[in-house]
Structure formats: C-alpha cells, structure tokens
Amino acid sequence: MMKVIVNVFLKAGVLDSQGKAVHHALESLHFDNVSDVRVGKQIVLKLDESDEVKAMADVTKMCEELLANTVIEDYNIELVK
C-alpha cells in the first residue's frame, strides 16, 4: 500500500478569485504581512501498489485525465512512504 499526495493549484497567470477573497479577509483581520494568497486543493490517494515508478505514472495519468484541469492548473505529486 502506498500513500500519494497530489496538490493542484492554479497556474501563475490565472486569476485566483478565492485567493484574493482570502487575502482581503486576512487584511481585514490586520494580517498585513501577507503579500499574496493562492488557494488550491489536495487529493490524498492510497494505492495498492509497491512499484514507485508505476505509481507515479498512474497518478500522473489520473492528474492529466481527471484530477487537474491542465489548461489552467498545475499539480505536483508526492509519494509518501
């Protein structure tokens, strides 16, 4: 069994309206040292797989086909041992 964490976030040039709302709320709470906020999502998978190379290939395919909208989102994959 292998645990995999996928972080999906908007690409740098894409407006993050949710991040802007959080940033504004933090400023209204007087957290003035925050210069930018980007909001993303984290997906945690448990795979019945022991081969790290195959697991990485499978999860990459999952991201490309379903988990991320690769037109506007980037993602990173972390294998947890």
Buried (B, 14 or more C-beta within 10 A) or exposed (E): EBEBBBBBBBEEEBEBEEBBEBBEEBEEEEEEEEEEBBBBEEBEBEBEBEEEEEBBEBBBEBBEEEBBEEEEBBBEBEBEE
